[in-house]
Amino acid sequence: MTSDPLLQNWRVQIVDIAAKQNLPAVYAQPEYVRDGGLISYSANIEERFHRAATYVDKILKGARPSELPIELPTRFELIVNAKTAKAQGIEIPSLILAQAHEVIE
């Protein structure tokens, strides 16, 4: 599932449709998984805001935005909803569960 701010208001409905159709889905935001989605893999939100604040600080101190390097996220989070997996008849491999930052039972 793509990450689109316009879809945030429809998050619960999107997760419900996927569940009703028994469609396993990977989401780009953890909120979907907390609302019942299967798996999310995304950049750590705290790191993204911290990096944004760093850019703002540099600009306020006189840096030219066009001269600032583009930075990519370095910390990602894997969140698994085991309850949803069970409801869909999906067995999540133990290796994935072991690597997950959060497992929702």
C-alpha positions, 0 to 999 in steps of 0.5 A: 500500500502506498504512502499517501497523506490523502489516504490517511482519513481512509486508513480504517476503511482500507484495512477493513477492505483488505481484511474482508477480501483476505488480501495480505498487505504491506503498508508504508505507515505503522498506523495501518498495522495498529488499525488491523493491517498485516505488516508495515515497513517504514522509515522511523518517524522520529528520525524523519522529524529529527532530520527535518528539524536539522534542515530547518536549523541549518536554513535558519542559521543561513545555509542555502537550501539548494546547497544542503545534501539530500539525506535518506532515512537510515532507520526503518521499522518493521511492525507485524500484526500477528492477530491479523495474520492468524485471521487471514490464515497466514503464518509469519516466519519466525525470522520475520517476527524476530526482526520485527520492532513490534509484534501486535498480538 
